[in-house]
Amino acid sequence: MAKRIISVLMCLCIVLCCAACGGDTADTPSNAGNDKTSSTASKAEGVVNKGPHPTLETPWIAVPFTSQKQADAGIAGGEGSQWPTYISFDQIDGSLAFLGIDVGGMYRSKDGGVTWEPCTIGIEASASSGAEVDPMNINRVLCVGVDSGASKTHGLYLSTDGGENWKQVNSQNVIGHRDFRHQIAYDKSSYDKDKGYCTTVYYVRESKKIGDHYLPPVLFKSTDGGETWKEINKDKAIGNGIIYVHPEKGWVYIANENGAIRSKDGGKTFKKMLDAYCCGMSVVNSKPNNIYISAKEGFYVSTNGGDSFTAINESGYPTRYPARVNVSPANPNKMVLQDDHLSDNGSYSSKIYFSEDGGKNWKQSTVDSSMSFVPYNIRQTVFAWHPKDENVCISTGGDMVMRSTDGAKSFKWSGSGYNGSCTTGIYMNVNNYDLVFCSNQDYNGAFTSNGGKTWTYTPCSGNGWGGYSYGGYPIDKDTCAIITTKDKKDFYIVIMTNGGTMLNETEVFVKGHKVGCGLVGNENVIFLGEWRSEDKGATWTQMDGCTGVYTCTNDGVLYGRDGSFQLVKSTDGGKTWEKVRMVESLADIKYDEFNKRLLVLAGSTIYTYNEQTKKMEVAMKNSFGSGSHFDVDPRNGNVYISMPSTARCNQVGVVRTTDGGKTWVNLCREPNDGSVGPDGGKKPGYIIFNRKYNEVWTNCGCRGVWKIGAKA
C-alpha cells in the first residue's frame, strides 16, 4: 500500500470568523504561492521567538481513533496504520522502548511498551528505521532517520535525554525505506565511567541504488558516544548487514545473506565465522560469548564468540526465511523469530515462532488483534525482549504494536498512543460539530458522532485489508458520504449507513476537487466535489460552474472553485454559481464572519475580496512560508495555518497569528524551546476550528490526528 498522501486541494466547510486585519491592497500577484520564504522559525521575518511557548498553556492532544470496544476496556486507543520498521527496549530496566515507522516518524514508550507517544523533536527525517539505547546510559539514544527517497535530513540522530530532543550527527543521504535490520550496535565494553556512557558505537548503512547513484556498503564508527562518525570499512561483505558487538571483548559481528563475519580490530578487517544464508542474528549481554543465528540452512549457536558454531537439531524450525531472531536477555533459552514470506517472495502469509529451550523446539505463536481499530495485515515483524522480565516481548506486525506477557507464546494488540493513521482530510458537519469524518489513504476512514471520544471504522472501499478514501462529509449520527476508489484513478461516492458500518455504493464519479461540505441551516443538503444532494446523499445532481465547495457562511452563502483557480459563489444553496475572481495558486477558502469578508489562501498570503473594487487585497502574510490550509477562531480572529512538508519533517507545523499577521508563532515543539507535552501537529494537512470545543484540529498525514486548545 502506498504511504504517501495524495496532494489534493481540500478544505472543510465550517462557519468561521476571523479578526479584522489591515494590509496593503493589491491585485492578486501573478506569482502568488511562489514566495521564497524560509521554512524555519529562526529565519522567518516577523516570527515570535521569545516568551512562553504556546504548549505551556495549551499542549497538543492526540486524537486516536478509539473504538467503543477500546473505550469500554479503558484503552485510550491508537490505530497505528503505518508500516513499522523496528522496535527496541533499553537494556537497563526495560522502562524505555522505541518504535520506528516507515513514513510516520518515531514513537517512544516509557512504560515498557504498554503505551506510546511520538518523539521526533529535532528529527527532520520523515521516518526512522533503527534505534538503540546506550546499554549503560538510558538517556543516550541513537536512531536512523530515513524515508522512501534520499535526503540530507536522513542519517543518524542522537538524543541525550531519553528521546525528548534529537540532533543530527551523521548525514548520509540514505533511503532506509522499510529497512528492518539491527543496524546500530553499542560496544558495552567501551563504557567510560567518567563520561557516564559507552564511547564506541557502530552503524551499518543500507546499501542501495538511488537512481543512477549507488550507495556502497559502509560501516561507520563513533568513538565519542555517537557525536561524530568515521567510515572505517567499505567491504562488500558487510553490505546490508545485521550488526552486534561482543559486550565484553568489543568484537564486531555482522551477518547477511552471504554469511556471518567477525572483526577483532574494531571493524577494520573481518573474517568469516559462518557460511550460511543468515536471516537473523542476536547477541545478549547475559550470555556475552553466545551468538544466535537464524539461517535458511538451520539454527546456529556459538558459545565462544564465533570461534565455532553448532547447528541445533531443532524441531518445528521454519527454514523458508527465519528472520530477525531475538533472544531474551532475562532467559536466553527463550527466543522468537518470524518465518518472513513477505521479504522472501512477497507472500502475505508469514508466521511467528517461539522457542523455550534454546532453539531445539519451535512452536507457532498466536496473534490477537481484536482490540485493533484497523484490520491486521502481515508485515515484517521485529521483536524486542524486556531485559529483566523473560515473559515480556514487544513486536511490530500488522501495522500495529503487539505485546506478549507469556514469553512470546501469544501476542496481543498494544498500540495505545500510536495514532499513526494516514489521514487525507478532516470533514466536520457544519450544523453539528460532534460529527466528524476522517478520510484515510490506507485504511478507509473513521467516523465519530461524539466529537472524537469514540470512532467507527468505515470500510468504504469494500476491501478486507483496508482501502482508500480522499474526501467525504458526515451527514448525521448514522450516515457518511465518502469519496473512495479501488484503483486511485476512478473516484466515486459511497454512502455509509448504520453508524458507518453498512456500505451503499453509488454510480456517481467525482472528477472535481475532493472536498466535502454542508449547508448551514439545512442538514439535507451536502456537497462532494462537483456533486450536490438535497436528500442526504440519496440522489445527486452535478453542479454547473463549481467543482468543489469549500466554505459556507452563517447566512448560507457558499464559496468554492471551478476546475481552474476561479473563485465562485452561490447564494441559493449551490443550485447556481457565479464567478468571483481568478486567484492563482488558490489553496484554501474561508469566510470571515467577524468582518463579513471572504479570505483566500494563496501561497504565503491570505487575501480578502473587495466587492466594490473587484480586487483581491492582502489581508496578511505568513512569515513561515506557503501554507496548505487555514482556519480562524470565531471568538477572536486568531488565524491558524498548516505548513506542509514532504520529504522532510519540518519542525514548523501549525502556525498562528493573534495580531492580524504582524507576528506568527509556531505551535509545534522544537528542540529545547521551552515547550511541553506531546510532540503533536507535525506535517499537518487540514486545519479546522471546532467551535463547540474551541479546539483546532489537524490531520498530520501518517502521524494521525491532533488537536490543540485555541488561545482565548
NUMAR-230022 format. One line per 8 residues: for each residue x, y, z negated of C-alpha. Coordinates in Angstrom, 2 decimals, padded with zeros to 5 digits, m for minus. Example, Ala and Ser with C-alpha at 12.3 -4.5 7.8 and 13.67 -1.06 7.14 Angstrom:
% NUMAR-230022
012.30/m004.50/m007.80  013.67/m001.06/m007.14
% end
This chain:
% NUMAR-230022
000.00/000.00/000.00  001.24/003.43/000.79  002.12/005.57/m002.18  002.01/008.93/m000.60  m000.93/011.29/m000.98  m002.26/012.27/002.40  m001.93/016.02/002.67  m005.38/017.43/003.18
m006.78/020.88/002.53  m009.35/020.00/m000.07  m010.93/022.06/m002.81  m013.55/021.76/m005.49  m016.76/023.66/m005.31  m017.18/025.24/m008.73  m018.63/028.58/m009.64  m015.61/030.59/m010.73
m014.92/034.13/m011.82  m011.61/035.98/m011.93  m010.45/039.30/m013.27  m010.06/042.43/m011.23  m006.52/042.73/m009.98  m005.05/045.51/m007.94  m002.84/045.23/m004.90  m001.85/046.81/m001.64
m004.35/046.40/001.15  m003.33/044.93/004.46  m004.48/042.68/007.22  m003.54/039.05/006.71  000.11/038.84/007.82  000.87/036.57/010.74  003.34/034.60/008.64  001.09/034.09/005.62
002.08/030.93/003.86  005.68/031.04/005.11  007.12/033.19/002.33  010.68/032.21/001.45  010.33/032.37/m002.31  012.19/030.45/m004.97  010.62/027.32/m006.44  012.42/027.65/m009.76
011.41/029.80/m012.70  014.87/031.26/m013.23  014.99/032.78/m009.73  011.36/033.80/m009.24  010.68/037.51/m009.45  008.07/038.54/m011.99  008.15/035.25/m013.88  007.67/035.29/m017.63
010.76/033.61/m019.11  010.55/034.87/m022.68  008.13/034.37/m025.53  006.49/031.20/m026.84  005.76/028.51/m024.29  002.03/028.08/m023.48  002.12/024.44/m024.66  002.64/025.66/m028.24
m000.94/026.91/m028.13  m002.45/024.51/m025.61  m000.41/021.36/m024.89  m001.16/019.19/m021.89  m003.65/016.37/m022.41  m003.69/013.20/m020.32  m007.00/012.20/m018.73  m006.64/008.45/m018.23
m009.42/006.53/m016.54  m010.60/004.89/m019.74  m013.27/002.26/m019.15  m016.16/001.77/m021.55  m014.65/m001.61/m022.44  m011.38/000.03/m023.40  m013.14/002.73/m025.38  m015.16/000.14/m027.29
m011.90/m001.62/m028.17  m010.35/001.63/m029.42  m007.92/001.88/m026.49  m007.07/005.30/m025.10  m006.69/003.88/m021.60  m004.23/004.26/m018.77  m005.00/003.00/m015.30  m001.45/002.70/m014.00
m001.91/002.08/m010.26  001.68/002.61/m009.11  004.36/000.02/m008.34  006.57/m000.43/m011.47  010.28/m000.96/m010.81  011.83/m001.65/m014.22  011.15/m001.91/m017.92  013.68/m001.87/m020.74
013.99/m001.91/m024.54  016.59/m000.27/m026.69  018.86/m002.88/m028.29  018.87/m001.35/m031.78  015.41/m001.69/m033.30  013.05/m002.09/m030.33  011.10/001.09/m031.00  012.08/002.74/m027.72
011.21/001.43/m024.25  011.25/002.88/m020.74  009.14/002.19/m017.66  010.13/003.23/m014.12  007.62/003.82/m011.33  008.34/003.71/m007.59  006.93/007.17/m006.83  005.45/008.20/m010.17
008.34/009.19/m012.41  009.16/007.53/m015.68  007.35/006.66/m018.91  008.55/006.15/m022.45  007.17/004.13/m025.35  008.09/004.99/m028.92  006.14/002.12/m030.48  007.67/m000.94/m028.89
005.69/m000.94/m025.64  002.18/m000.56/m027.08  001.54/002.98/m025.82  003.28/005.09/m023.17  003.88/008.70/m022.20  005.62/010.37/m019.23  009.16/011.63/m019.88  010.54/013.45/m016.85
011.62/016.81/m018.25  014.68/017.70/m016.20  014.35/014.83/m013.71  013.76/016.26/m010.24  013.63/012.89/m008.50  010.06/011.75/m007.94  010.69/008.18/m009.08  013.04/006.06/m011.15
014.38/002.54/m010.74  016.51/001.80/m013.77  017.05/002.96/m017.35  019.33/001.74/m020.11  019.73/002.86/m023.71  023.19/003.02/m025.26  023.35/m000.17/m027.39  024.95/001.80/m030.23
023.09/005.12/m029.96  019.34/005.13/m029.38  019.39/008.81/m028.38  021.60/008.31/m025.32  019.79/007.02/m022.24  020.76/006.80/m018.56  018.25/006.44/m015.75  018.35/006.27/m011.94
016.28/008.90/m010.15  015.06/007.77/m006.72  012.22/007.87/m004.19  011.41/006.44/m000.77  013.73/008.90/001.01  017.23/010.22/000.48  017.65/013.37/m001.61  020.33/015.17/m003.60
017.94/015.12/m006.53  018.43/011.36/m006.68  021.14/009.65/m008.70  021.89/009.29/m012.39  020.29/011.33/m015.16  021.42/011.43/m018.79  019.40/012.12/m021.91  020.97/012.68/m025.32
017.68/012.98/m027.20  015.96/009.69/m026.52  014.43/010.69/m023.18  012.95/014.02/m024.22  015.21/016.06/m021.92  017.36/014.99/m018.97  020.17/016.37/m016.83  021.57/015.06/m013.57
025.09/013.68/m013.95  025.65/011.85/m010.66  024.05/012.88/m007.36  024.44/010.13/m004.78  021.63/010.82/m002.31  020.35/007.30/m002.96  016.96/005.93/m001.97  016.46/003.17/m004.50
012.84/002.68/m003.48  011.49/m000.40/m005.28  014.92/m001.43/m006.46  014.32/m003.93/m009.28  017.92/m004.73/m010.20  019.54/m004.34/m013.59  021.88/m001.68/m012.22  023.20/000.22/m015.27
025.34/m001.52/m017.92  026.91/m000.09/m021.06  030.14/m001.57/m022.38  029.30/m002.09/m026.05  032.96/m002.75/m026.84  033.78/000.85/m025.86  031.89/002.28/m028.83  033.68/005.30/m030.27
032.81/005.76/m033.94  033.88/009.39/m034.00  031.82/010.27/m030.93  028.97/008.05/m032.00  028.33/006.39/m028.64  029.67/003.92/m026.10  032.06/005.69/m023.77  032.14/003.24/m020.85
029.16/002.72/m018.55  028.82/001.15/m015.08  026.33/001.72/m012.29  025.95/m000.30/m009.07  024.39/001.87/m006.39  021.92/000.34/m003.99  023.40/m000.35/m000.56  021.06/000.66/002.25
020.92/002.18/005.69  019.29/005.62/005.82  018.56/006.45/009.45  021.95/006.36/011.16  023.76/006.70/007.86  024.83/003.63/005.91  025.29/003.79/002.14  028.06/001.30/001.36
028.18/m000.69/m001.88  029.71/001.35/m004.70  030.49/000.58/m008.30  030.61/003.75/m010.41  032.21/004.03/m013.80  031.98/006.61/m016.58  034.39/006.78/m019.50  032.64/009.63/m021.33
029.25/008.11/m022.03  027.75/008.97/m018.65  028.66/012.65/m018.44  030.97/012.20/m015.43  031.40/009.37/m012.91  034.01/007.97/m010.52  033.81/005.49/m007.67  036.03/002.57/m008.62
035.07/m000.18/m006.17  033.51/m000.41/m002.70  033.97/m004.13/m002.11  031.12/m005.69/m000.13  030.92/m008.41/m002.76  029.26/m006.00/m005.21  026.51/m004.96/m002.78  023.08/m004.60/m004.43
024.44/m006.45/m007.43  022.89/m007.14/m010.82  025.35/m005.89/m013.44  026.07/m006.75/m017.08  029.09/m006.32/m019.35  030.52/m008.70/m021.95  029.55/m006.94/m025.21  032.89/m007.66/m026.92
035.55/m008.05/m024.20  034.26/m005.48/m021.71  034.37/m007.88/m018.76  032.11/m006.80/m015.91  029.73/m009.32/m014.34  027.96/m008.78/m011.01  025.59/m011.23/m009.33  023.81/m011.15/m005.98
022.81/m013.49/m003.19  026.47/m014.21/m002.46  027.21/m015.47/m005.95  028.46/m014.17/m009.30  031.76/m012.36/m009.79  033.73/m011.12/m012.79  036.21/m008.32/m013.45  038.66/m008.27/m016.35
040.20/m004.93/m015.42  037.27/m002.57/m015.78  035.74/m003.14/m012.37  038.81/m002.60/m010.21  039.06/m006.19/m008.99  036.68/m009.14/m009.09  036.91/m012.91/m008.84  034.08/m015.31/m008.12
032.59/m017.16/m011.10  029.71/m019.00/m009.42  028.94/m019.80/m005.80  025.15/m019.69/m005.66  022.24/m017.57/m004.41  021.72/m015.57/m007.60  018.25/m014.09/m008.09  018.74/m013.03/m011.69
021.28/m012.67/m014.48  021.03/m011.93/m018.19  023.56/m011.27/m020.97  022.59/m010.66/m024.62  024.58/m009.19/m027.49  023.63/m012.00/m029.88  025.42/m014.54/m027.66  028.29/m012.44/m026.29
030.03/m015.26/m024.39  026.90/m016.52/m022.67  025.84/m015.68/m019.12  022.45/m016.86/m017.86  021.89/m017.02/m014.10  018.73/m017.97/m012.25  019.67/m019.12/m008.75  017.82/m020.81/m005.93
020.06/m023.83/m006.46  019.11/m024.09/m010.13  019.51/m022.55/m013.57  023.07/m021.99/m014.80  024.57/m021.09/m018.18  028.12/m020.14/m019.09  029.19/m020.22/m022.74  032.74/m018.97/m022.14
032.28/m015.61/m020.46  032.14/m017.02/m016.95  035.14/m019.35/m017.00  032.75/m022.16/m016.16  029.02/m022.73/m015.65  026.77/m025.64/m016.48  023.77/m026.46/m014.34  020.86/m027.09/m016.70
018.93/m030.25/m015.94  015.68/m028.41/m016.06  012.05/m029.38/m015.70  009.45/m027.11/m014.11  012.00/m024.56/m012.93  010.94/m022.69/m009.74  013.59/m022.68/m007.04  011.94/m020.58/m004.35
013.04/m017.20/m005.74  013.58/m017.38/m009.55  014.10/m013.67/m010.07  015.05/m011.37/m012.93  015.63/m013.92/m015.66  015.63/m012.20/m019.06  016.79/m013.80/m022.30  015.62/m012.87/m025.79
018.44/m011.44/m027.91  016.49/m012.40/m031.02  016.36/m016.04/m029.89  018.40/m016.86/m026.75  016.53/m020.13/m026.34  013.56/m018.05/m025.21  013.63/m016.66/m021.70  011.34/m015.62/m018.89
011.54/m015.13/m015.11  009.36/m014.70/m012.04  009.07/m017.01/m009.06  009.06/m013.99/m006.77  007.45/m014.99/m003.49  006.81/m011.34/m002.74  010.51/m010.50/m002.47  011.26/m013.81/m000.81
008.74/m013.78/002.02  006.09/m011.13/001.31  003.59/m013.58/m000.14  001.34/m012.17/m002.88  001.31/m015.41/m004.87  004.15/m015.11/m007.39  004.01/m016.60/m010.90  005.76/m016.05/m014.24
007.60/m018.85/m016.05  008.96/m019.11/m019.60  011.28/m021.44/m021.47  011.65/m022.02/m025.20  014.64/m024.39/m025.11  017.38/m022.53/m023.29  016.12/m023.23/m019.79  015.66/m027.00/m020.00
011.89/m026.87/m019.63  009.82/m024.23/m017.90  006.09/m023.58/m018.03  003.86/m021.07/m016.35  002.83/m018.01/m018.35  m000.74/m016.77/m018.33  m001.70/m013.21/m017.42  m004.73/m011.44/m018.87
m005.51/m008.14/m017.13  m009.15/m007.96/m018.24  m008.53/m004.67/m020.05  m007.15/m003.02/m016.93  m009.15/m000.31/m015.20  m007.88/m001.35/m011.77  m007.54/m004.80/m010.17  m004.40/m006.84/m010.82
m002.08/m007.25/m007.83  001.09/m009.32/m007.57  004.22/m007.21/m007.94  007.91/m007.84/m008.58  007.82/m008.40/m012.33  010.60/m007.08/m014.54  010.95/m008.17/m018.18  012.42/m006.83/m021.43
012.61/m008.65/m024.78  012.36/m006.96/m028.15  015.83/m007.02/m029.77  014.54/m008.18/m033.16  011.22/m009.95/m032.55  011.56/m013.12/m030.47  007.84/m013.16/m029.77  007.58/m009.71/m028.17
008.33/m009.32/m024.47  007.12/m006.48/m022.26  006.85/m006.67/m018.50  005.67/m004.95/m015.37  003.39/m006.51/m012.79  000.04/m005.80/m011.19  000.75/m002.04/m011.08  000.45/m002.02/m014.86
002.29/m002.81/m018.08  001.90/m006.23/m019.69  002.96/m007.32/m023.19  003.46/m010.71/m024.82  003.38/m011.37/m028.54  003.80/m015.15/m028.29  007.21/m015.49/m026.71  006.12/m014.96/m023.07
003.53/m017.74/m023.11  000.90/m015.16/m022.26  000.94/m011.55/m021.16  m001.88/m009.07/m021.73  m002.51/m005.58/m020.41  m000.65/m002.98/m022.50  m000.68/000.18/m020.40  m002.31/002.67/m022.74
m000.94/006.09/m021.82  000.37/005.04/m018.42  m002.04/007.20/m016.43  m000.33/006.98/m013.06  m003.32/006.91/m010.77  m002.60/008.19/m007.26  m005.47/010.67/m007.16  m006.10/012.60/m003.94
m008.60/015.05/m005.37  m010.93/016.04/m008.21  m014.56/016.88/m007.48  m016.86/018.33/m010.12  m020.61/018.76/m009.86  m021.42/022.49/m009.59  m024.54/022.07/m011.73  m023.18/019.64/m014.34
m019.54/019.85/m015.40  m019.63/016.44/m017.06  m019.94/014.79/m013.64  m016.52/014.29/m012.05  m015.25/012.06/m009.25  m011.55/011.44/m008.58  m010.63/010.06/m005.17  m007.69/007.68/m005.02
m005.06/006.70/m002.47  m004.67/003.07/m003.60  m007.44/002.10/m005.99  m010.64/003.55/m004.51  m011.57/006.13/m007.14  m013.12/006.80/m010.53  m016.32/008.46/m011.75  m017.29/009.94/m015.12
m020.61/011.28/m016.36  m019.36/012.43/m019.77  m016.57/014.84/m018.97  m013.83/012.24/m018.79  m014.43/010.37/m022.04  m015.07/007.15/m020.12  m014.86/006.29/m016.42  m016.24/003.77/m013.96
m014.13/002.26/m011.21  m015.69/002.93/m007.78  m014.71/000.18/m005.29  m015.87/002.25/m002.33  m013.73/000.53/000.31  m015.13/m002.90/m000.47  m011.64/m004.42/m000.83  m010.90/m006.64/m003.80
m007.29/m005.48/m004.16  m008.12/m001.76/m004.09  m008.67/000.76/m001.30  m008.67/004.37/m000.25  m010.79/007.46/m000.78  m009.95/011.01/000.24  m012.87/013.11/m000.87  m016.26/012.92/m002.49
m018.85/014.51/m004.72  m020.56/013.30/m007.93  m024.27/013.72/m007.28  m025.80/012.70/m010.61  m025.02/010.40/m013.53  m025.66/007.34/m011.37  m024.56/008.39/m007.87  m021.42/009.45/m006.00
m020.90/010.28/m002.33  m017.39/009.27/m001.25  m015.24/009.60/001.87  m013.42/006.32/002.36  m011.52/004.44/005.07  m010.27/000.97/005.83  m007.60/001.88/008.37  m006.69/005.51/007.46
m007.89/006.51/010.92  m011.66/006.47/010.69  m013.16/008.11/007.61  m016.78/007.58/006.70  m019.23/008.26/003.86  m020.38/005.67/001.34  m022.84/006.15/m001.50  m022.01/004.53/m004.81
m025.09/003.99/m006.98  m025.91/002.33/m010.30  m023.28/004.36/m012.11  m020.77/003.96/m009.29  m020.88/000.18/m009.06  m023.16/m000.54/m006.08  m021.94/000.27/m002.58  m024.15/001.61/000.22
m022.25/002.26/003.44  m023.39/004.83/005.98  m022.51/005.31/009.62  m021.57/008.93/009.02  m017.96/009.54/010.05  m016.07/012.55/008.71  m013.71/014.26/011.14  m013.53/017.63/009.41
m011.89/018.65/006.15  m012.24/016.02/003.46  m013.80/018.24/000.81  m016.91/017.79/m001.28  m019.25/020.46/m002.62  m022.71/021.06/m004.01  m025.19/023.93/m004.07  m025.66/025.85/m007.31
m029.27/025.60/m008.43  m030.18/022.72/m006.11  m028.99/019.25/m007.13  m030.28/017.64/m003.94  m028.02/019.50/m001.51  m024.47/018.21/m001.09  m021.68/018.60/001.46  m018.91/016.27/002.61
m016.68/017.52/005.40  m018.84/018.76/008.26  m021.93/016.99/006.92  m024.87/018.29/004.84  m027.52/016.35/002.93  m030.74/017.62/001.38  m031.66/014.34/m000.33  m028.60/013.39/m002.41
m026.90/011.61/000.45  m029.78/009.50/001.74  m029.61/011.27/005.13  m027.05/013.60/006.68  m027.04/016.43/009.21  m023.92/017.71/010.93  m023.32/021.43/010.37  m022.59/023.82/013.21
m019.65/026.11/012.54  m018.34/024.59/009.32  m016.06/021.58/008.87  m015.65/021.88/005.12  m017.44/023.69/002.27  m015.01/024.97/m000.35  m016.94/027.01/m002.91  m020.37/028.21/m003.96
m021.36/031.37/m005.84  m023.88/031.65/m008.65  m026.27/033.07/m006.07  m025.90/030.04/m003.82  m023.68/031.67/m001.21  m021.31/029.13/000.36  m017.84/029.66/001.78  m015.86/027.24/003.90
m013.83/026.96/007.06  m014.21/025.71/010.57  m011.85/023.45/012.50  m009.12/026.08/012.52  m008.29/028.78/010.00  m011.61/030.58/010.43  m013.27/031.55/007.16  m017.05/031.00/007.34
m020.03/031.88/005.14  m023.60/030.64/004.63  m026.45/032.36/002.78  m029.12/029.73/003.48  m027.69/026.73/001.69  m025.46/025.61/004.55  m028.11/025.42/007.27  m026.37/028.10/009.33
m022.89/029.61/009.21  m021.38/032.94/010.21  m017.73/033.64/010.96  m015.99/035.92/008.48  m012.33/036.18/009.36  m009.32/034.21/010.63  m006.88/033.53/007.80  m003.65/031.95/008.96
m002.32/029.22/006.63  m005.57/029.23/004.67  m005.17/026.70/001.85  m007.98/027.33/m000.63  m011.07/029.49/m001.18  m012.77/030.66/m004.38  m015.41/033.29/m005.10  m014.64/035.82/m007.85
m017.97/036.25/m009.64  m016.36/038.65/m012.12  m015.52/041.18/m009.41  m018.01/039.95/m006.82  m015.36/039.26/m004.21  m014.00/036.40/m002.20  m010.48/035.12/m002.90  m008.41/033.19/m000.38
m005.06/031.47/m000.97  m002.57/031.52/001.91  001.00/030.65/001.09  002.10/032.56/m002.00  m000.54/035.26/m001.60  m004.15/035.47/m002.76  m006.23/037.77/m000.58  m009.66/039.31/m001.01
m012.03/040.09/001.85  m013.29/043.65/002.21  m016.81/043.57/003.64  m016.62/047.23/004.69  m013.28/047.19/006.49  m013.50/043.52/007.55  m009.90/043.13/006.46  m008.06/040.85/004.09
m006.49/042.78/001.21  m003.70/041.50/m001.00  m005.05/040.70/m004.45  m001.90/039.18/m005.93  001.29/037.35/m005.04  002.51/034.22/m006.74  006.17/034.74/m007.57  006.89/031.00/m007.73
006.19/030.37/m004.05  003.50/028.85/m001.87  000.63/027.16/m003.68  m001.78/024.49/m002.53  m004.89/025.12/m004.65  m006.04/027.63/m007.23  m008.84/028.38/m009.66  m009.94/031.07/m012.06
m011.07/031.25/m015.67  m014.53/032.86/m015.56  m014.13/034.30/m019.07  m011.09/036.48/m018.43  m009.96/036.17/m014.82  m006.76/034.26/m015.51  m005.62/032.61/m012.28  m004.11/029.12/m012.10
m002.22/027.86/m009.04  m000.80/024.42/m008.31  002.72/024.35/m006.94  003.10/021.18/m004.84  006.32/019.23/m004.39  007.09/016.29/m002.14  010.48/014.54/m002.10  011.39/016.11/m005.43
009.60/016.69/m008.68  009.86/020.41/m009.30  009.75/021.29/m012.98  007.38/024.06/m011.92  003.89/022.59/m011.60  000.86/024.66/m012.60  001.46/028.41/m012.94  m000.75/031.07/m014.47
m001.14/034.82/m014.46  m003.07/036.75/m017.10  m002.44/040.23/m015.67  m003.65/040.08/m012.10  m000.48/038.64/m010.65  002.07/041.05/m012.14  003.72/038.23/m014.08  003.43/034.45/m013.92
004.30/031.67/m016.32  005.00/028.00/m015.67  002.67/025.85/m017.78  004.75/022.70/m017.28  007.60/021.77/m019.57  011.20/022.40/m018.55  014.37/021.26/m020.32  014.93/022.99/m023.67
012.36/025.73/m023.03  010.67/025.53/m026.43  007.68/023.63/m025.08  005.94/020.82/m026.93  003.56/017.96/m026.28  003.14/015.60/m023.34  005.05/016.06/m020.09  001.95/016.78/m018.00
000.93/018.82/m014.97  003.86/017.82/m012.72  003.35/017.57/m008.93  m000.20/018.98/m009.11  m002.80/018.97/m006.35  m006.28/020.27/m007.03  m006.88/022.86/m009.73  m010.33/023.03/m011.27
m011.68/025.05/m014.17  m014.21/023.19/m016.28  m016.31/026.00/m017.69  m018.18/023.74/m020.14  m014.98/022.74/m021.96  m012.80/025.73/m020.99  m010.14/023.45/m019.57  m008.02/023.48/m016.44
m007.92/020.08/m014.72  m005.41/018.96/m012.12  m004.66/015.73/m010.29  m000.93/015.10/m010.22  m000.64/012.70/m007.33  000.95/009.49/m008.54  001.13/010.84/m012.09  m002.56/010.73/m012.87
m004.99/013.41/m014.02  m004.14/016.03/m016.63  m005.86/018.96/m018.31  m004.80/021.90/m020.42  m006.83/024.23/m022.58  m007.38/027.61/m020.95  m005.98/030.67/m022.66  m008.85/032.66/m024.19
% end
